[in-house]
Amino acid sequence: MRHEGEPPGGAASPTSLEPHDLARALQELEERFEALADASVDGVVISAGGQVLEVNRAGAEMLGLQPGDMVAHAIREYFDEPDLAVVAANIAAGREEPYEVHMRHPDGRRIPIELRAKNVQYMGGPARATVVRDISERRKAEAVLGRWEHLFRNTQFGIATLDEHMRFELLNAAFARTHGFSAAELRGAPMGIVLSEKSASVMEQQMLRTQEEGRRLFESRHQRKDGSEFPVLVDLSFVRQDRGQGPYYAMHIRDLSDEHAAQRARHALEERVRHSEKLESLGILAGGIAHDFNNLLVGILGNADLLVHELPPDSRSRTSAENLRVAARRAAGLTQQMLAYSGKTQLELVPLALNDLVKEMDSLLDKALSHRVPLQFDLSDAEPVVLGDGTQLRQVLMNLITNAADAAPEGSGRITVRTGLQRGTPEGFVAVHPDSGEPAPGPHVYMEVSDNGVGMPSETVGRMFEPFFTTKFAGRGLGLAAALGIVRSHRGAILVRSAVGEGTSVRVLLPAASELPEAKTVLKSGSAAWKASGRALVVDDELAVRHVASAILSRAGFEVEVAVDGEQALELVDAATVPFRFVLLDMTMPRMSGAEVYRVIRARHPDIHVLLSSGYAERDAAAEVSEGAPIHFIQKPYEVAALLRSVRRLLGEGHGTGDLPERPG
């Protein structure tokens, strides 16, 4: 019997129950265990001797079966051999710790499961009670988590979480590497360890704003372990957690050092392009002004030269004419400097001994500089040879030396001129212009002018070769600009080293030549005046040029006609009953260019010689004509002798001095 107060099936001994009470109690107990087993989401299997004795609904449904389909079946039916071996080994060892294997579904799928088993007594004998848990979803979640972990660990962006006290919790390798730390050094450390002193307060403000807004994207400056600073883009989030867990910060950073460097390089390139465009525009302007001035100077210089030839030596007017000619020549020199800057001067490139060219400047500048500053020479023993135009390179050197003399201190000034072979980039030198810092490929030599003057700030260095820029009271700003144009024409480069209080050095790089050519004997022609004959045609849209050229050629003996443009010139040439011996043809005219007129004359009247003339250089004229054959050319402004020498060469009548014949009477 059951004692008072004892629950059914409680502490009372089964033998104290009546048979019918015992049967009912056992039935109730069985129903309870069945209800518990069926309510479980995990499978429950009782086995003995390798056979299934009992299985709950969840365990059978894992395999798409009913419990009755599995009872009395062998365990091996549900496992492949490798997994069965693991299960058998754990049964034999009586293992109670959970382990994972795969169970085979009747359709062939392998289901990942976790087994947790225990040896028990069942129906009077030993058995094995096993809880079976389907971990398919867990495996999927672990796979997804693994991918996220792979991204977290291997991304090139730095990722870290910080607790509410702003101490690092999780961080990936990129975050630690970017800051020069190991992950262990940063884990648990305060965020200030990676912040520069200036950015710490900014970051604190950003974190407060992030608490309000949830997320902030901003740039900051972080600090590496070695103390160096670098720019970063910070993506900061504030995350509030449920279930009583405190909030945390999620931080993503990207090192902007390369981007900032690329941006600086892009801005520098844009500035160089703008600067080049500005210089090109100035060069075009300077070249155009020089061309127009040269046309005007033909009239001034030519007429002055004619007056000098016509007036007797003792005439006061002749003295005035000579003074006028000198002034016109100086004006022509200025236009030549403008053309040099624009790159429109004519070059005669030949191998030159650079040391000899430099030494010539000593005597040339002796009188001009001796009272102010002495020249010192430090010339290379390698005897560098340059491929260049001697006249123009002397002009470059003269401009650099006179500029250095103006900067040298009075009484203690010193100018040093050096030559040598260029090897690598000289320390401290910078290219003053983008197109002057990229010389033609191949070996180079240099000539360098240094002074011990006051030096220049970087702003002045950047502008010193601009046309019309000068720091001199009476300067025109054309000397160094012309030097730059000449060096560019030689496909060279100009480098400058200067600092306030440390003087200035200007180095000109030039293409090297392999060796000097053999010396040639130049025969000097006689100085007899030339008496010309025949018909000549002067074609120019400038009245002053037509007048001067006609006067010179008429005095020389030609019968001269003039044309104001190309169309009129062709009409005169085609209609001539007595052919012209030659045509003096301007290259720049309205309606029809000189190049077009030249090609028509060559096609219709190949026996007529053509002497091209322009305020620009010969190479520009040759490029316009584009025939490939040599041309005859004279650059404006020209004097009497220069024009007559050019005409004599054109007609093949010698290379005389170009003197006009004496006027009769």
C-alpha positions as CSV (number, residue, x, y, z in Angstrom):
1,M,0.0,0.0,0.0
2,R,0.9,3.5,-0.5
3,H,1.8,5.6,2.6
4,E,-0.3,8.7,3.2
5,G,1.2,11.7,1.4
6,E,3.3,9.7,-1.0
7,P,2.7,10.4,-4.7
8,P,1.8,7.6,-7.0
9,G,4.9,5.7,-8.0
10,G,6.8,7.5,-5.3
11,A,9.0,6.1,-2.5
12,A,6.7,3.2,-1.7
13,S,8.1,-0.2,-2.7
14,P,6.5,-1.7,-5.7
15,T,5.9,-4.8,-3.7
16,S,3.5,-2.9,-1.4
17,L,1.2,-2.2,-4.4
18,E,-1.6,-4.4,-5.5
19,P,-1.0,-6.0,-8.9
20,H,-3.6,-3.9,-10.7
21,D,-2.1,-0.7,-9.1
22,L,1.4,-1.7,-10.1
23,A,0.3,-2.2,-13.8
24,R,-1.4,1.2,-13.8
25,A,1.7,2.9,-12.3
26,L,4.0,1.3,-14.8
27,Q,1.7,2.3,-17.7
28,E,1.6,5.9,-16.4
29,L,5.4,5.9,-16.1
30,E,5.8,4.6,-19.7
31,E,3.4,7.2,-21.0
32,R,5.3,10.0,-19.2
33,F,8.7,8.9,-20.7
34,E,7.1,8.5,-24.2
35,A,5.7,12.0,-23.9
36,L,9.0,13.4,-22.8
37,A,10.9,11.5,-25.6
38,D,8.4,12.6,-28.3
39,A,8.5,16.2,-27.1
40,S,12.3,16.3,-27.5
41,V,13.7,18.1,-30.6
42,D,16.7,15.8,-30.4
43,G,16.6,12.1,-31.2
44,V,16.8,9.6,-28.4
45,V,17.9,6.1,-29.2
46,I,18.3,3.1,-26.9
47,S,20.5,0.3,-28.3
48,A,22.1,-2.9,-27.2
49,G,24.2,-5.4,-29.0
50,G,24.3,-3.2,-32.1
51,Q,20.5,-3.1,-32.5
52,V,18.0,-0.3,-32.0
53,L,15.7,-1.1,-29.0
54,E,13.8,2.1,-28.8
55,V,13.8,5.4,-30.8
56,N,11.7,8.5,-30.3
57,R,9.9,10.3,-33.1
58,A,12.5,13.0,-33.6
59,G,15.2,10.4,-34.0
60,A,13.3,8.5,-36.7
61,E,12.2,11.7,-38.5
62,M,15.8,12.7,-38.9
63,L,15.9,9.9,-41.4
64,G,12.4,10.4,-42.8
65,L,11.2,7.2,-40.9
66,Q,8.7,6.3,-38.3
67,P,10.0,4.9,-34.9
68,G,8.7,1.4,-35.8
69,D,10.7,1.4,-39.0
70,M,13.9,1.5,-36.9
71,V,13.3,-0.8,-33.9
72,A,15.1,-4.1,-34.1
73,H,17.2,-2.8,-37.0
74,A,21.0,-2.8,-36.8
75,I,22.8,0.4,-36.1
76,R,25.2,-0.1,-39.0
77,E,22.3,0.5,-41.5
78,Y,22.5,4.2,-40.7
79,F,26.2,4.9,-40.9
80,D,28.9,4.6,-43.6
81,E,32.0,2.6,-42.6
82,P,34.2,5.4,-41.4
83,D,31.5,6.9,-39.2
84,L,30.4,3.4,-38.0
85,A,34.0,2.8,-36.9
86,V,34.0,6.0,-34.8
87,V,30.6,5.1,-33.2
88,A,31.7,1.5,-32.4
89,A,34.9,2.8,-30.8
90,N,33.0,5.2,-28.6
91,I,30.5,2.6,-27.5
92,A,33.3,0.2,-26.6
93,A,35.0,2.9,-24.6
94,G,31.8,4.0,-22.9
95,R,32.4,7.6,-24.0
96,E,30.0,10.1,-22.5
97,E,31.4,13.3,-24.1
98,P,29.7,14.6,-27.2
99,Y,31.3,13.9,-30.6
100,E,30.3,14.5,-34.2
101,V,29.8,12.0,-37.1
102,H,27.6,11.7,-40.2
103,M,24.5,9.6,-40.4
104,R,23.3,8.2,-43.7
105,H,19.8,9.1,-44.9
106,P,18.0,6.5,-46.9
107,D,18.2,8.9,-50.0
108,G,22.0,8.8,-49.7
109,R,22.5,12.2,-48.0
110,R,25.0,12.3,-45.2
111,I,23.5,14.3,-42.2
112,P,26.0,15.8,-39.7
113,I,25.0,14.9,-36.2
114,E,26.3,15.3,-32.6
115,L,26.0,12.2,-30.4
116,R,26.0,12.3,-26.6
117,A,25.6,8.7,-25.1
118,K,25.6,6.9,-21.7
119,N,25.6,3.3,-20.7
120,V,22.3,2.4,-18.9
121,Q,20.2,-0.5,-17.7
122,Y,17.2,-1.2,-19.9
123,M,14.7,-4.0,-19.4
124,G,17.0,-5.8,-17.0
125,G,20.1,-5.6,-19.2
126,P,22.9,-3.3,-20.2
127,A,22.1,-0.8,-23.0
128,R,23.3,2.5,-24.6
129,A,21.1,5.6,-24.4
130,T,22.1,8.1,-27.0
131,V,20.9,11.7,-27.7
132,V,21.2,12.5,-31.4
133,R,21.2,16.1,-32.5
134,D,21.0,17.2,-36.1
135,I,23.7,19.9,-36.5
136,S,23.1,20.7,-40.2
137,E,22.0,24.2,-39.5
138,R,24.9,24.7,-37.1
139,R,27.3,23.5,-39.8
140,K,25.8,26.0,-42.3
141,A,26.0,28.8,-39.7
142,E,29.6,27.8,-39.0
143,A,30.4,27.8,-42.7
144,V,29.0,31.3,-43.0
145,L,30.8,32.4,-39.9
146,G,34.0,31.0,-41.3
147,R,33.6,33.0,-44.4
148,W,33.0,36.1,-42.4
149,E,36.0,35.3,-40.3
150,H,38.1,34.8,-43.4
151,L,37.0,38.2,-44.6
152,F,37.7,39.7,-41.2
153,R,41.1,38.2,-41.0
154,N,42.3,38.7,-44.6
155,T,40.8,42.0,-45.8
156,Q,43.3,44.8,-46.4
157,F,41.1,47.2,-44.5
158,G,41.6,47.5,-40.7
159,I,38.7,46.3,-38.6
160,A,38.4,46.5,-34.8
161,T,35.8,46.6,-32.1
162,L,36.1,48.7,-28.9
163,D,34.1,48.4,-25.7
164,E,32.3,51.2,-24.1
165,H,35.4,52.3,-22.4
166,M,37.2,52.6,-25.8
167,R,39.5,49.7,-25.3
168,F,40.2,47.3,-28.2
169,E,38.4,43.9,-28.1
170,L,38.5,42.2,-31.5
171,L,40.8,43.4,-34.4
172,N,42.1,41.9,-37.6
173,A,45.7,41.5,-38.8
174,A,45.3,44.5,-41.2
175,F,44.4,46.9,-38.4
176,A,47.4,45.8,-36.3
177,R,49.7,45.8,-39.3
178,T,48.7,49.2,-40.4
179,H,49.6,50.6,-37.0
180,G,52.8,48.7,-36.7
181,F,51.6,46.6,-33.7
182,S,50.9,42.9,-33.2
183,A,47.2,42.0,-32.5
184,A,48.2,40.9,-29.0
185,E,49.7,44.3,-28.2
186,L,46.5,46.1,-29.2
187,R,44.0,43.8,-27.6
188,G,42.8,45.4,-24.4
189,A,44.8,48.6,-25.0
190,P,43.1,52.0,-25.0
191,M,42.3,53.5,-28.4
192,G,44.7,56.4,-27.7
193,I,47.6,54.2,-28.5
194,V,46.9,54.5,-32.2
195,L,46.0,58.2,-32.2
196,S,48.2,61.2,-32.7
197,E,48.1,63.9,-30.1
198,K,46.2,66.2,-32.4
199,S,43.6,63.7,-33.5
200,A,42.8,62.3,-30.0
201,S,40.3,65.1,-29.1
202,V,38.8,65.0,-32.6
203,M,38.2,61.3,-32.3
204,E,36.5,61.8,-28.9
205,Q,34.1,64.3,-30.5
206,Q,33.4,61.9,-33.4
207,M,32.6,59.1,-31.0
208,L,30.2,61.2,-29.1
209,R,28.5,62.2,-32.4
210,T,28.5,58.5,-33.4
211,Q,26.5,57.6,-30.2
212,E,23.9,60.1,-31.4
213,E,23.8,59.3,-35.1
214,G,24.7,55.6,-35.0
215,R,27.4,55.9,-37.7
216,R,30.1,58.4,-38.8
217,L,32.4,58.5,-41.8
218,F,35.4,60.9,-41.5
219,E,39.1,61.4,-42.1
220,S,41.6,61.4,-39.2
221,R,45.3,61.0,-38.5
222,H,46.5,57.9,-36.8
223,Q,49.9,57.0,-35.3
224,R,52.1,54.0,-35.8
225,K,54.1,52.3,-33.1
226,D,57.2,54.1,-34.3
227,G,55.4,57.5,-33.8
228,S,54.9,58.3,-37.5
229,E,51.6,59.7,-38.5
230,F,49.4,58.8,-41.5
231,P,46.0,59.7,-42.8
232,V,43.1,57.3,-42.5
233,L,39.4,57.1,-43.5
234,V,37.4,56.0,-40.5
235,D,34.0,54.3,-40.7
236,L,32.7,54.2,-37.1
237,S,29.5,52.6,-35.8
238,F,27.9,52.5,-32.3
239,V,26.2,49.2,-31.6
240,R,23.7,48.8,-28.7
241,Q,23.2,45.2,-27.7
242,D,20.2,43.4,-26.1
243,R,20.1,41.1,-23.1
244,G,22.0,43.3,-20.8
245,Q,25.2,43.4,-22.8
246,G,27.0,46.7,-23.0
247,P,27.3,48.7,-26.3
248,Y,30.5,48.6,-28.4
249,Y,32.1,50.5,-31.3
250,A,32.8,48.9,-34.6
251,M,35.7,50.7,-36.5
252,H,36.8,50.2,-40.1
253,I,39.8,52.1,-41.3
254,R,41.6,52.6,-44.6
255,D,45.1,53.9,-44.9
256,L,45.0,57.0,-47.2
257,S,48.7,57.5,-47.5
258,D,48.9,56.2,-51.1
259,E,45.8,58.0,-52.1
260,H,47.0,61.3,-50.6
261,A,50.4,60.8,-52.4
262,A,48.6,60.0,-55.7
263,Q,46.4,63.1,-55.1
264,R,49.4,65.3,-54.5
265,A,51.0,63.8,-57.6
266,R,47.9,64.5,-59.6
267,H,47.6,68.0,-58.4
268,A,51.3,68.5,-59.2
269,L,50.8,67.1,-62.7
270,E,47.8,69.4,-63.2
271,E,49.8,72.3,-62.0
272,R,52.6,71.4,-64.3
273,V,50.2,71.1,-67.2
274,R,48.7,74.5,-66.4
275,H,52.1,76.0,-66.0
276,S,53.2,74.5,-69.3
277,E,50.1,75.8,-71.0
278,K,50.8,79.2,-69.6
279,L,54.4,79.1,-70.7
280,E,53.3,77.9,-74.1
281,S,50.8,80.7,-74.4
282,L,53.5,83.2,-73.4
283,G,55.9,81.6,-75.9
284,I,53.3,82.0,-78.7
285,L,52.7,85.6,-77.6
286,A,56.4,86.3,-77.4
287,G,57.1,84.7,-80.8
288,G,54.2,86.6,-82.4
289,I,55.4,89.9,-80.9
290,A,59.0,89.2,-82.0
291,H,57.8,88.3,-85.5
292,D,55.9,91.6,-85.9
293,F,58.7,93.6,-84.4
294,N,61.1,92.0,-86.9
295,N,58.9,93.1,-89.8
296,L,59.0,96.7,-88.4
297,L,62.7,96.5,-87.8
298,V,63.4,95.6,-91.4
299,G,62.2,99.1,-92.3
300,I,64.2,100.7,-89.4
301,L,67.4,98.7,-89.7
302,G,67.3,98.5,-93.5
303,N,66.8,102.2,-94.0
304,A,69.4,103.1,-91.4
305,D,71.9,100.7,-93.2
306,L,71.0,102.3,-96.6
307,L,71.6,105.8,-95.1
308,V,75.0,104.7,-93.7
309,H,76.0,103.4,-97.2
310,E,74.7,106.5,-99.0
311,L,76.1,109.3,-96.7
312,P,79.7,110.3,-96.8
313,P,81.9,109.4,-93.8
314,D,82.2,112.9,-92.5
315,S,78.4,113.6,-92.6
316,R,76.7,114.4,-89.3
317,S,73.6,112.6,-90.7
318,R,75.7,109.5,-91.2
319,T,76.6,109.5,-87.5
320,S,72.9,109.8,-86.7
321,A,72.2,106.9,-89.1
322,E,74.8,104.8,-87.5
323,N,73.3,105.5,-84.1
324,L,69.9,104.5,-85.4
325,R,71.4,101.3,-86.8
326,V,72.9,100.4,-83.4
327,A,69.6,101.0,-81.7
328,A,67.8,98.9,-84.3
329,R,70.3,96.1,-83.8
330,R,69.7,96.2,-80.0
331,A,66.0,96.0,-80.7
332,A,66.6,93.1,-83.0
333,G,68.6,91.4,-80.2
334,L,65.6,91.7,-77.9
335,T,63.3,90.1,-80.4
336,Q,65.9,87.3,-80.8
337,Q,65.6,86.7,-77.1
338,M,61.8,86.6,-77.4
339,L,62.1,84.1,-80.3
340,A,64.6,82.1,-78.3
341,Y,62.1,81.8,-75.4
342,S,59.4,80.7,-77.8
343,G,61.7,78.1,-79.3
344,K,61.6,79.6,-82.8
345,T,65.3,80.4,-83.3
346,Q,67.4,78.6,-85.8
347,L,69.8,76.0,-84.4
348,E,73.0,74.8,-86.1
349,L,73.8,71.7,-84.0
350,V,77.4,70.6,-84.2
351,P,79.8,68.8,-81.7
352,L,81.4,71.4,-79.5
353,A,84.1,71.2,-76.9
354,L,82.2,72.4,-73.8
355,N,85.4,73.4,-71.9
356,D,86.6,75.6,-74.8
357,L,83.1,77.2,-75.1
358,V,83.2,78.0,-71.4
359,K,86.7,79.4,-71.5
360,E,85.8,81.9,-74.2
361,M,83.4,83.5,-71.7
362,D,86.4,84.6,-69.6
363,S,87.7,87.1,-72.1
364,L,84.3,88.0,-73.3
365,L,83.1,89.0,-69.9
366,D,86.4,90.1,-68.4
367,K,85.7,93.8,-68.8
368,A,82.1,93.5,-67.9
369,L,82.5,91.6,-64.6
370,S,86.1,92.2,-63.4
371,H,85.2,95.3,-61.4
372,R,82.3,93.4,-59.7
373,V,83.0,89.7,-59.3
374,P,85.7,87.4,-60.7
375,L,85.0,84.2,-62.6
376,Q,86.4,80.9,-61.4
377,F,86.4,77.8,-63.5
378,D,86.2,74.1,-62.4
379,L,86.3,72.3,-65.8
380,S,86.0,68.5,-66.2
381,D,89.1,66.5,-67.1
382,A,86.9,64.3,-69.2
383,E,86.7,67.1,-71.9
384,P,82.9,66.9,-72.4
385,V,81.6,67.3,-76.0
386,V,78.1,68.7,-76.5
387,L,75.8,68.6,-79.5
388,G,74.7,72.2,-79.7
389,D,74.7,75.6,-81.3
390,G,77.8,77.5,-80.1
391,T,76.4,81.0,-80.5
392,Q,73.2,80.2,-78.6
393,L,74.9,78.3,-75.9
394,R,77.2,81.2,-75.3
395,Q,74.1,83.3,-75.0
396,V,72.8,80.9,-72.4
397,L,76.0,81.0,-70.4
398,M,76.3,84.8,-70.7
399,N,72.8,85.2,-69.3
400,L,73.4,82.9,-66.4
401,I,76.7,84.5,-65.5
402,T,75.4,88.1,-65.7
403,N,72.4,87.0,-63.6
404,A,74.8,85.4,-61.0
405,A,76.9,88.6,-61.0
406,D,73.9,90.7,-60.1
407,A,73.2,88.3,-57.2
408,A,76.8,88.1,-55.9
409,P,77.7,90.3,-52.9
410,E,79.7,93.4,-53.7
411,G,83.4,93.1,-52.9
412,S,83.3,89.4,-51.9
413,G,81.3,87.9,-54.7
414,R,82.3,84.7,-56.4
415,I,81.1,83.0,-59.5
416,T,82.1,79.5,-60.4
417,V,81.5,77.9,-63.8
418,R,81.7,74.1,-63.9
419,T,81.5,71.5,-66.6
420,G,81.1,67.7,-66.4
421,L,79.3,64.5,-67.3
422,Q,75.9,64.0,-65.8
423,R,75.6,60.9,-63.7
424,G,72.3,60.4,-61.9
425,T,70.3,63.2,-60.3
426,P,72.4,65.8,-58.6
427,E,71.6,66.2,-54.9
428,G,69.5,69.3,-54.0
429,F,68.7,70.3,-57.6
430,V,65.1,70.6,-58.8
431,A,63.7,71.0,-62.3
432,V,62.4,74.6,-62.6
433,H,59.9,73.7,-65.3
434,P,58.2,70.4,-66.2
435,D,59.5,70.5,-69.8
436,S,63.0,71.5,-68.6
437,G,63.3,68.6,-66.3
438,E,62.9,65.8,-68.9
439,P,65.9,65.9,-71.3
440,A,66.2,63.8,-74.4
441,P,67.3,60.2,-73.7
442,G,70.9,59.4,-73.8
443,P,74.1,60.6,-72.2
444,H,74.4,64.3,-71.1
445,V,77.0,66.8,-70.2
446,Y,76.4,69.9,-68.1
447,M,77.6,73.4,-67.6
448,E,76.8,75.0,-64.2
449,V,77.0,78.5,-62.9
450,S,77.1,79.0,-59.1
451,D,77.2,82.2,-57.0
452,N,77.6,82.9,-53.3
453,G,74.8,85.5,-53.3
454,V,71.7,85.8,-51.1
455,G,69.9,82.8,-52.7
456,M,66.2,82.6,-53.5
457,P,63.1,81.2,-51.9
458,S,61.4,78.3,-53.6
459,E,58.7,80.7,-55.0
460,T,61.2,82.7,-56.8
461,V,63.0,79.6,-58.1
462,G,59.8,78.4,-59.6
463,R,59.3,81.6,-61.5
464,M,62.9,82.7,-62.4
465,F,62.7,81.5,-66.0
466,E,59.2,82.9,-66.7
467,P,59.3,85.6,-69.4
468,F,58.9,89.2,-68.1
469,F,59.5,88.0,-64.5
470,T,62.4,89.8,-62.8
471,T,63.6,90.9,-59.4
472,K,66.0,93.5,-60.8
473,F,65.1,97.1,-60.7
474,A,66.0,97.7,-64.4
475,G,65.5,94.2,-65.7
476,R,63.2,93.1,-68.5
477,G,62.8,89.4,-67.5
478,L,63.9,88.1,-70.9
479,G,67.4,86.9,-70.4
480,L,66.7,83.7,-68.4
481,A,63.5,83.1,-70.3
482,A,65.6,83.2,-73.6
483,A,68.0,80.8,-72.0
484,L,65.2,78.4,-71.2
485,G,63.9,78.5,-74.7
486,I,67.4,77.8,-76.1
487,V,67.9,74.8,-73.8
488,R,64.5,73.5,-74.7
489,S,65.4,73.8,-78.4
490,H,68.5,71.7,-77.6
491,R,66.3,69.1,-75.9
492,G,68.1,69.8,-72.7
493,A,67.1,70.6,-69.1
494,I,67.7,73.2,-66.5
495,L,68.1,72.3,-62.8
496,V,68.4,74.8,-60.0
497,R,69.7,74.5,-56.4
498,S,69.1,77.6,-54.2
499,A,68.2,78.6,-50.7
500,V,68.0,81.9,-48.9
501,G,71.4,82.8,-47.6
502,E,73.1,79.9,-49.4
503,G,73.6,81.1,-53.0
504,T,72.4,79.7,-56.2
505,S,73.6,77.0,-58.7
506,V,72.0,76.6,-62.1
507,R,72.9,73.5,-64.1
508,V,72.2,73.1,-67.8
509,L,72.0,69.6,-69.1
510,L,72.7,69.1,-72.8
511,P,72.9,66.1,-75.1
512,A,76.4,64.7,-75.3
513,A,78.2,64.2,-78.6
514,S,80.6,61.2,-79.1
515,E,83.5,63.2,-80.5
516,L,84.6,66.4,-82.2
517,P,84.6,66.5,-86.0
518,E,87.8,67.0,-87.9
519,A,88.8,70.6,-88.4
520,K,87.9,72.0,-91.8
521,T,89.6,74.8,-93.6
522,V,87.2,77.7,-94.4
523,L,88.1,79.8,-97.4
524,K,87.4,83.5,-97.0
525,S,85.9,85.2,-100.0
526,G,87.0,88.4,-101.4
527,S,85.5,91.7,-100.4
528,A,84.8,93.1,-103.8
529,A,81.4,94.8,-104.2
530,W,78.8,92.8,-106.3
531,K,77.2,94.2,-109.4
532,A,73.9,92.3,-110.0
533,S,71.6,92.2,-113.0
534,G,68.2,90.9,-114.0
535,R,64.7,91.1,-112.6
536,A,63.7,90.5,-109.0
537,L,60.3,90.3,-107.3
538,V,59.7,91.4,-103.7
539,V,56.6,89.9,-102.1
540,D,55.6,91.2,-98.7
541,D,52.5,92.6,-97.1
542,E,54.5,95.1,-95.1
543,L,55.1,98.4,-97.0
544,A,58.3,99.2,-95.1
545,V,59.7,95.8,-95.9
546,R,58.9,96.2,-99.6
547,H,60.4,99.6,-99.7
548,V,63.7,98.6,-98.0
549,A,64.2,95.4,-99.9
550,S,63.4,97.1,-103.2
551,A,65.9,99.9,-102.4
552,I,68.7,97.4,-101.5
553,L,68.2,95.2,-104.5
554,S,67.8,98.2,-106.9
555,R,71.1,99.6,-105.6
556,A,72.7,96.2,-106.2
557,G,71.7,96.4,-109.8
558,F,68.4,94.5,-110.0
559,E,65.3,95.6,-111.8
560,V,62.7,95.2,-109.0
561,E,59.0,94.8,-108.9
562,V,56.9,94.4,-105.8
563,A,53.7,92.5,-104.8
564,V,51.5,93.1,-101.8
565,D,50.4,89.5,-101.4
566,G,50.7,86.0,-102.9
567,E,48.0,86.3,-105.5
568,Q,49.4,89.4,-107.0
569,A,52.9,87.8,-107.0
570,L,51.7,84.8,-109.0
571,E,49.9,87.1,-111.5
572,L,53.2,89.0,-112.0
573,V,55.3,85.8,-112.4
574,D,52.9,84.2,-114.8
575,A,52.5,87.4,-116.9
576,A,56.2,88.2,-117.1
577,T,57.6,88.4,-120.6
578,V,61.1,88.5,-119.2
579,P,61.4,86.0,-116.4
580,F,62.3,87.0,-112.9
581,R,65.7,85.7,-111.7
582,F,64.5,85.3,-108.2
583,V,61.6,86.1,-105.8
584,L,62.1,87.4,-102.2
585,L,59.0,85.9,-100.6
586,D,57.6,86.6,-97.2
587,M,56.2,83.5,-95.4
588,T,53.4,85.2,-93.5
589,M,50.8,87.0,-95.6
590,P,47.0,87.3,-95.8
591,R,44.9,85.5,-98.3
592,M,47.7,83.2,-99.5
593,S,50.6,82.1,-97.4
594,G,54.2,82.2,-98.6
595,A,54.4,78.4,-98.5
596,E,51.5,78.1,-100.9
597,V,53.0,80.7,-103.2
598,Y,56.4,78.9,-103.1
599,R,54.8,75.6,-104.1
600,V,53.0,77.1,-107.0
601,I,56.1,78.9,-108.3
602,R,58.2,75.7,-108.0
603,A,55.5,73.8,-110.0
604,R,55.0,76.4,-112.8
605,H,58.4,78.1,-113.0
606,P,61.0,75.7,-111.7
607,D,63.8,77.9,-113.0
608,I,62.9,80.9,-110.8
609,H,64.9,81.0,-107.6
610,V,63.0,81.7,-104.3
611,L,64.5,83.3,-101.2
612,L,62.1,82.8,-98.3
613,S,62.0,85.4,-95.5
614,S,60.3,85.5,-92.1
615,G,60.5,87.0,-88.6
616,Y,60.5,83.4,-87.5
617,A,63.3,80.8,-87.9
618,E,64.3,78.9,-90.9
619,R,63.1,75.6,-89.6
620,D,59.6,77.0,-89.3
621,A,59.7,78.0,-92.9
622,A,61.1,74.6,-94.0
623,A,58.3,72.9,-92.0
624,E,55.7,75.0,-93.8
625,V,57.1,74.3,-97.2
626,S,57.3,70.5,-96.4
627,E,59.2,69.5,-99.6
628,G,62.1,68.0,-97.8
629,A,64.6,69.7,-100.1
630,P,67.0,72.4,-98.9
631,I,65.6,75.9,-99.0
632,H,67.1,79.4,-99.2
633,F,66.1,81.6,-96.3
634,I,66.9,84.9,-94.6
635,Q,65.5,85.9,-91.2
636,K,64.1,89.4,-90.5
637,P,65.3,91.9,-89.7
638,Y,68.2,91.9,-92.1
639,E,70.8,94.5,-93.1
640,V,72.1,95.3,-96.6
641,A,75.1,93.0,-96.5
642,A,73.1,90.0,-95.1
643,L,70.4,90.3,-97.8
644,L,73.0,90.6,-100.7
645,R,75.0,87.7,-99.4
646,S,71.9,85.5,-99.3
647,V,70.9,86.6,-102.8
648,R,74.4,85.8,-104.1
649,R,74.3,82.3,-102.6
650,L,70.8,81.8,-104.0
651,L,72.0,82.7,-107.5
652,G,75.3,80.8,-107.2
653,E,77.4,83.9,-107.7
654,G,79.8,83.5,-104.8
655,H,79.9,84.4,-101.1
656,G,81.1,88.0,-101.1
657,T,80.7,90.5,-98.3
658,G,77.5,91.8,-99.7
659,D,78.7,95.4,-100.1
660,L,76.7,97.7,-102.3
661,P,78.4,99.1,-105.4
662,E,79.5,102.7,-105.1
663,R,77.0,105.3,-106.2
664,P,78.2,107.1,-109.3
665,G,79.1,110.7,-108.6
